[in-house]
Amino acid sequence: MTGETTLKEVIARLGRAIEGLENAVATKLESERDYSEAEAEVQRLNADRSRLAQELDNSEARAERLEDANKEVSRRLVTAMETIRAVLDR
């Protein structure tokens, strides 16, 4: 009987070891899947960041052009007002 008991114990231990291994593999696979999802999200965020940076650069360039145009219009208005004053003062 001790031989059978020992064999049963060994088989039970082997079963527990296999079960533990299966759980470890499942945990590892889940972890890798989570990592893959996180990596994909980081790539999406980087793409969004690049797109937003480009949009910001474009907006800043447009704002600068508008500011330059505003200064030119202001300068022309001042010149026109001075010309009108000079004509009226004659």
DSSP file (Angstrom, degrees, kcal/mol; ACC not computed):
  #  RESIDUE AA STRUCTURE BP1 BP2  ACC     N-H-->O    O-->H-N    N-H-->O    O-->H-N    TCO  KAPPA ALPHA  PHI   PSI    X-CA   Y-CA   Z-CA
    1    1 A M     >        0   0    0      0, 0.0     4,-2.8     0, 0.0     5,-0.2   0.000 360.0 360.0 360.0 -32.4    0.0    0.0    0.0
    2    2 A T  H  >  +     0   0    0      1,-0.2     4,-2.7     2,-0.2     5,-0.2   0.863 360.0  54.8 -64.5 -33.1    2.8    2.5    0.7
    3    3 A G  H  > S+     0   0    0      2,-0.2     4,-2.2     1,-0.2    -1,-0.2   0.914 111.3  44.2 -63.9 -42.6    3.9    2.2   -3.0
    4    4 A E  H  > S+     0   0    0      2,-0.2     4,-3.0     1,-0.2     5,-0.2   0.905 113.5  50.5 -67.7 -42.4    0.4    3.1   -4.1
    5    5 A T  H  X S+     0   0    0     -4,-2.8     4,-2.6     2,-0.2    -2,-0.2   0.926 112.1  47.2 -62.1 -44.5    0.1    5.9   -1.6
    6    6 A T  H  X S+     0   0    0     -4,-2.7     4,-2.6    -5,-0.2    -1,-0.2   0.909 113.1  48.9 -63.5 -42.2    3.4    7.3   -2.7
    7    7 A L  H  X S+     0   0    0     -4,-2.2     4,-2.7     2,-0.2    -2,-0.2   0.915 112.1  48.6 -64.7 -42.6    2.4    7.0   -6.3
    8    8 A K  H  X S+     0   0    0     -4,-3.0     4,-2.6     2,-0.2    -2,-0.2   0.907 112.1  49.4 -63.0 -41.0   -0.9    8.7   -5.6
    9    9 A E  H  X S+     0   0    0     -4,-2.6     4,-2.8    -5,-0.2    -2,-0.2   0.916 111.9  48.1 -64.1 -41.9    0.9   11.5   -3.7
   10   10 A V  H  X S+     0   0    0     -4,-2.6     4,-2.8     2,-0.2    -2,-0.2   0.920 112.7  48.1 -64.3 -43.8    3.4   12.0   -6.6
   11   11 A I  H  X S+     0   0    0     -4,-2.7     4,-2.5     2,-0.2    -2,-0.2   0.904 112.7  49.1 -64.0 -40.7    0.5   12.1   -9.1
   12   12 A A  H  X S+     0   0    0     -4,-2.6     4,-2.5     2,-0.2    -2,-0.2   0.925 112.4  47.7 -63.8 -44.6   -1.4   14.6   -6.9
   13   13 A R  H  X S+     0   0    0     -4,-2.8     4,-2.6     2,-0.2    -2,-0.2   0.905 111.9  50.2 -62.2 -41.5    1.8   16.7   -6.6
   14   14 A L  H  X S+     0   0    0     -4,-2.8     4,-2.7     2,-0.2    -2,-0.2   0.911 109.9  51.0 -62.3 -42.3    2.3   16.5  -10.3
   15   15 A G  H  X S+     0   0    0     -4,-2.5     4,-2.4     2,-0.2    -2,-0.2   0.914 111.7  46.8 -60.8 -44.0   -1.3   17.6  -10.9
   16   16 A R  H  X S+     0   0    0     -4,-2.5     4,-2.6     2,-0.2    -2,-0.2   0.888 112.1  50.8 -65.7 -38.8   -0.9   20.6   -8.5
   17   17 A A  H  X S+     0   0    0     -4,-2.6     4,-2.4     2,-0.2    -2,-0.2   0.918 111.5  47.1 -65.0 -43.2    2.4   21.5  -10.2
   18   18 A I  H  X S+     0   0    0     -4,-2.7     4,-2.8     2,-0.2    -2,-0.2   0.913 112.1  50.7 -64.4 -42.1    0.8   21.4  -13.7
   19   19 A E  H  X S+     0   0    0     -4,-2.4     4,-2.4     2,-0.2    -2,-0.2   0.912 110.9  48.8 -61.3 -42.9   -2.2   23.4  -12.4
   20   20 A G  H  X S+     0   0    0     -4,-2.6     4,-2.3     2,-0.2    -2,-0.2   0.899 111.6  49.6 -63.2 -40.4    0.3   26.0  -11.0
   21   21 A L  H  X S+     0   0    0     -4,-2.4     4,-2.7     2,-0.2    -2,-0.2   0.915 109.9  50.6 -64.4 -43.6    2.1   26.1  -14.3
   22   22 A E  H  X S+     0   0    0     -4,-2.8     4,-2.6     1,-0.2    -2,-0.2   0.909 111.3  48.8 -60.9 -42.1   -1.1   26.5  -16.2
   23   23 A N  H  X S+     0   0    0     -4,-2.4     4,-2.5     2,-0.2    -1,-0.2   0.902 111.4  49.6 -64.0 -40.7   -2.1   29.4  -13.9
   24   24 A A  H  X S+     0   0    0     -4,-2.3     4,-2.4     2,-0.2    -2,-0.2   0.908 111.9  48.0 -64.6 -41.8    1.3   31.0  -14.3
   25   25 A V  H  X S+     0   0    0     -4,-2.7     4,-2.8     2,-0.2     5,-0.2   0.923 111.9  49.7 -64.6 -44.0    1.1   30.7  -18.1
   26   26 A A  H  X S+     0   0    0     -4,-2.6     4,-2.4     1,-0.2    -2,-0.2   0.915 112.0  48.3 -60.9 -43.0   -2.4   32.2  -18.1
   27   27 A T  H  X S+     0   0    0     -4,-2.5     4,-2.4     2,-0.2    -1,-0.2   0.913 112.3  49.1 -63.0 -42.6   -1.2   35.1  -16.0
   28   28 A K  H  X S+     0   0    0     -4,-2.4     4,-2.5     2,-0.2    -2,-0.2   0.911 111.2  49.1 -63.9 -43.7    1.7   35.7  -18.3
   29   29 A L  H  X S+     0   0    0     -4,-2.8     4,-2.3     2,-0.2    -1,-0.2   0.906 111.9  48.7 -63.6 -42.0   -0.4   35.6  -21.4
   30   30 A E  H  X S+     0   0    0     -4,-2.4     4,-2.6    -5,-0.2    -1,-0.2   0.906 111.1  50.8 -63.7 -41.4   -2.9   38.1  -19.8
   31   31 A S  H  X S+     0   0    0     -4,-2.4     4,-2.4     2,-0.2    -2,-0.2   0.911 110.7  48.4 -62.5 -43.0    0.0   40.3  -18.8
   32   32 A E  H  X S+     0   0    0     -4,-2.5     4,-2.5     2,-0.2    -2,-0.2   0.880 110.9  50.8 -65.5 -38.0    1.4   40.3  -22.3
   33   33 A R  H  X S+     0   0    0     -4,-2.3     4,-2.4     2,-0.2    -2,-0.2   0.923 111.0  48.3 -65.0 -43.5   -2.0   41.1  -23.8
   34   34 A D  H  X S+     0   0    0     -4,-2.6     4,-2.4     1,-0.2    -2,-0.2   0.900 111.7  50.4 -61.5 -40.3   -2.4   44.0  -21.4
   35   35 A Y  H  X S+     0   0    0     -4,-2.4     4,-2.7     2,-0.2    -2,-0.2   0.909 109.6  50.3 -64.0 -42.6    1.1   45.1  -22.4
   36   36 A S  H  X S+     0   0    0     -4,-2.5     4,-2.3     2,-0.2    -2,-0.2   0.905 111.4  48.4 -62.7 -41.8    0.3   44.9  -26.1
   37   37 A E  H  X S+     0   0    0     -4,-2.4     4,-2.2     2,-0.2    -1,-0.2   0.905 112.6  48.4 -65.0 -41.0   -2.9   46.9  -25.5
   38   38 A A  H  X S+     0   0    0     -4,-2.4     4,-2.4     2,-0.2    -2,-0.2   0.902 110.9  50.9 -65.7 -40.4   -0.9   49.5  -23.5
   39   39 A E  H  X S+     0   0    0     -4,-2.7     4,-2.2     2,-0.2    -2,-0.2   0.905 109.8  49.7 -64.1 -41.3    1.7   49.7  -26.3
   40   40 A A  H  X S+     0   0    0     -4,-2.3     4,-2.2     1,-0.2    -1,-0.2   0.899 110.6  50.7 -63.5 -40.2   -1.0   50.2  -28.9
   41   41 A E  H  X S+     0   0    0     -4,-2.2     4,-2.6     2,-0.2    -2,-0.2   0.894 108.4  51.8 -65.1 -39.7   -2.5   53.0  -26.8
   42   42 A V  H  X S+     0   0    0     -4,-2.4     4,-2.5     2,-0.2    -1,-0.2   0.907 109.2  50.5 -62.8 -41.2    0.9   54.7  -26.4
   43   43 A Q  H  X S+     0   0    0     -4,-2.2     4,-2.2     2,-0.2    -2,-0.2   0.905 110.9  48.6 -63.5 -40.9    1.3   54.6  -30.2
   44   44 A R  H  X S+     0   0    0     -4,-2.2     4,-2.5     2,-0.2    -2,-0.2   0.916 111.8  49.6 -64.2 -42.1   -2.1   56.1  -30.7
   45   45 A L  H  X S+     0   0    0     -4,-2.6     4,-2.7     1,-0.2    -2,-0.2   0.893 110.1  50.5 -64.4 -39.4   -1.2   58.8  -28.1
   46   46 A N  H  X S+     0   0    0     -4,-2.5     4,-2.4     2,-0.2    -1,-0.2   0.899 110.5  49.6 -64.4 -40.2    2.1   59.6  -29.9
   47   47 A A  H  X S+     0   0    0     -4,-2.2     4,-2.4     2,-0.2    -2,-0.2   0.924 112.7  47.4 -63.8 -43.7    0.3   59.9  -33.2
   48   48 A D  H  X S+     0   0    0     -4,-2.5     4,-3.0     1,-0.2     5,-0.2   0.911 111.0  51.9 -61.8 -42.5   -2.3   62.2  -31.7
   49   49 A R  H  X S+     0   0    0     -4,-2.7     4,-2.4     2,-0.2    -2,-0.2   0.912 110.4  47.8 -61.4 -43.6    0.5   64.2  -30.1
   50   50 A S  H  X S+     0   0    0     -4,-2.4     4,-2.2     2,-0.2    -1,-0.2   0.918 113.2  48.2 -63.6 -43.5    2.3   64.6  -33.4
   51   51 A R  H  X S+     0   0    0     -4,-2.4     4,-2.4     1,-0.2    -2,-0.2   0.927 113.3  47.1 -63.2 -44.8   -0.9   65.7  -35.1
   52   52 A L  H  X S+     0   0    0     -4,-3.0     4,-2.5     1,-0.2    -1,-0.2   0.873 110.0  53.0 -65.9 -36.8   -1.7   68.2  -32.4
   53   53 A A  H  X S+     0   0    0     -4,-2.4     4,-2.5    -5,-0.2    -1,-0.2   0.909 110.3  48.2 -63.6 -41.3    1.9   69.5  -32.5
   54   54 A Q  H  X S+     0   0    0     -4,-2.2     4,-2.5     2,-0.2    -2,-0.2   0.915 111.8  49.2 -64.8 -43.0    1.6   70.1  -36.3
   55   55 A E  H  X S+     0   0    0     -4,-2.4     4,-2.6     2,-0.2    -2,-0.2   0.898 110.9  50.7 -62.6 -40.3   -1.8   71.8  -35.8
   56   56 A L  H  X S+     0   0    0     -4,-2.5     4,-2.7     2,-0.2    -2,-0.2   0.928 110.0  49.5 -62.7 -45.3   -0.3   74.0  -33.1
   57   57 A D  H  X S+     0   0    0     -4,-2.5     4,-2.3     1,-0.2    -2,-0.2   0.920 112.4  48.2 -59.2 -44.2    2.6   75.0  -35.4
   58   58 A N  H  X S+     0   0    0     -4,-2.5     4,-2.3     1,-0.2    -2,-0.2   0.906 112.3  49.0 -63.1 -41.9    0.2   75.8  -38.2
   59   59 A S  H  X S+     0   0    0     -4,-2.6     4,-2.6     2,-0.2    -2,-0.2   0.894 110.8  49.8 -66.1 -39.9   -2.0   77.8  -35.9
   60   60 A E  H  X S+     0   0    0     -4,-2.7     4,-2.1     2,-0.2    -1,-0.2   0.903 111.1  49.5 -65.4 -40.2    0.9   79.8  -34.6
   61   61 A A  H  X S+     0   0    0     -4,-2.3     4,-2.2    -5,-0.2    -2,-0.2   0.910 112.4  47.9 -64.4 -41.7    2.1   80.5  -38.1
   62   62 A R  H  X S+     0   0    0     -4,-2.3     4,-2.7     2,-0.2    -2,-0.2   0.912 110.3  51.8 -65.1 -42.6   -1.4   81.7  -39.1
   63   63 A A  H  X S+     0   0    0     -4,-2.6     4,-2.3     1,-0.2    -1,-0.2   0.889 109.6  50.4 -61.3 -38.9   -1.6   83.9  -36.0
   64   64 A E  H  X S+     0   0    0     -4,-2.1     4,-2.4     2,-0.2    -1,-0.2   0.911 110.5  48.8 -65.6 -42.5    1.8   85.4  -36.8
   65   65 A R  H  X S+     0   0    0     -4,-2.2     4,-2.5     2,-0.2    -2,-0.2   0.914 112.1  49.1 -63.0 -41.9    0.6   86.1  -40.4
   66   66 A L  H  X S+     0   0    0     -4,-2.7     4,-2.7     2,-0.2    -2,-0.2   0.893 110.0  51.3 -64.3 -39.4   -2.6   87.7  -39.1
   67   67 A E  H  X S+     0   0    0     -4,-2.3     4,-2.3     2,-0.2    -1,-0.2   0.917 110.7  48.3 -63.6 -43.0   -0.6   89.8  -36.6
   68   68 A D  H  X S+     0   0    0     -4,-2.4     4,-2.2     2,-0.2    -2,-0.2   0.918 112.5  48.6 -62.6 -43.5    1.6   91.0  -39.5
   69   69 A A  H  X S+     0   0    0     -4,-2.5     4,-2.7     1,-0.2    -2,-0.2   0.899 110.0  52.5 -63.2 -40.1   -1.5   91.8  -41.6
   70   70 A N  H  X S+     0   0    0     -4,-2.7     4,-2.6     1,-0.2    -2,-0.2   0.912 109.1  49.2 -62.0 -43.2   -3.0   93.7  -38.7
   71   71 A K  H  X S+     0   0    0     -4,-2.3     4,-2.5     2,-0.2    -1,-0.2   0.902 111.6  49.4 -63.1 -40.7    0.1   95.8  -38.2
   72   72 A E  H  X S+     0   0    0     -4,-2.2     4,-2.4     2,-0.2    -2,-0.2   0.922 111.6  48.1 -65.5 -43.8    0.1   96.6  -42.0
   73   73 A V  H  X S+     0   0    0     -4,-2.7     4,-2.5     2,-0.2    -2,-0.2   0.918 112.2  50.0 -61.9 -43.4   -3.6   97.6  -41.9
   74   74 A S  H  X S+     0   0    0     -4,-2.6     4,-2.4     2,-0.2    -2,-0.2   0.920 110.4  49.7 -60.8 -44.6   -3.0   99.7  -38.9
   75   75 A R  H  X S+     0   0    0     -4,-2.5     4,-2.2     1,-0.2    -1,-0.2   0.914 111.8  48.5 -61.3 -42.9    0.0  101.4  -40.5
   76   76 A R  H  X S+     0   0    0     -4,-2.4     4,-2.7     2,-0.2    -1,-0.2   0.881 109.9  52.0 -66.3 -37.7   -2.1  102.1  -43.7
   77   77 A L  H  X S+     0   0    0     -4,-2.5     4,-2.8     2,-0.2     5,-0.2   0.921 109.4  49.5 -63.8 -42.7   -5.0  103.5  -41.6
   78   78 A V  H  X S+     0   0    0     -4,-2.4     4,-2.4     2,-0.2    -2,-0.2   0.925 112.1  48.6 -61.1 -43.9   -2.6  105.9  -39.8
   79   79 A T  H  X S+     0   0    0     -4,-2.2     4,-2.2     2,-0.2    -2,-0.2   0.918 112.3  48.5 -62.0 -44.1   -1.2  107.0  -43.2
   80   80 A A  H  X S+     0   0    0     -4,-2.7     4,-2.5     2,-0.2    -2,-0.2   0.908 111.3  49.7 -63.8 -42.5   -4.7  107.5  -44.6
   81   81 A M  H  X S+     0   0    0     -4,-2.8     4,-2.5     1,-0.2    -1,-0.2   0.906 111.0  49.5 -63.6 -41.2   -5.8  109.5  -41.5
   82   82 A E  H  X S+     0   0    0     -4,-2.4     4,-2.3    -5,-0.2    -1,-0.2   0.891 111.1  49.7 -64.8 -38.8   -2.7  111.7  -41.7
   83   83 A T  H  X S+     0   0    0     -4,-2.2     4,-2.2     2,-0.2    -2,-0.2   0.916 110.9  49.3 -65.8 -42.5   -3.3  112.3  -45.4
   84   84 A I  H  X S+     0   0    0     -4,-2.5     4,-2.6     2,-0.2    -2,-0.2   0.917 111.2  49.8 -62.7 -44.0   -7.0  113.2  -44.8
   85   85 A R  H  X S+     0   0    0     -4,-2.5     4,-2.3     1,-0.2    -1,-0.2   0.911 110.2  50.7 -59.9 -43.4   -5.9  115.7  -42.0
   86   86 A A  H  < S+     0   0    0     -4,-2.3     4,-0.5     1,-0.2    -1,-0.2   0.899 111.8  47.0 -63.5 -39.4   -3.4  117.3  -44.3
   87   87 A V  H >< S+     0   0    0     -4,-2.2     3,-0.9     1,-0.2    -2,-0.2   0.917 113.9  48.0 -67.5 -42.8   -6.0  117.7  -47.0
   88   88 A L  H 3< S+     0   0    0     -4,-2.6    -2,-0.2     1,-0.2    -1,-0.2   0.821 106.0  58.4 -68.1 -31.2   -8.6  119.1  -44.5
   89   89 A D  T 3<        0   0    0     -4,-2.3    -1,-0.2     1,-0.2    -2,-0.2   0.615 360.0 360.0 -74.8 -11.9   -6.0  121.5  -43.0
   90   90 A R    <         0   0    0     -3,-0.9    -1,-0.2    -4,-0.5    -2,-0.1   0.478 360.0 360.0 -75.1 360.0   -5.4  123.2  -46.4
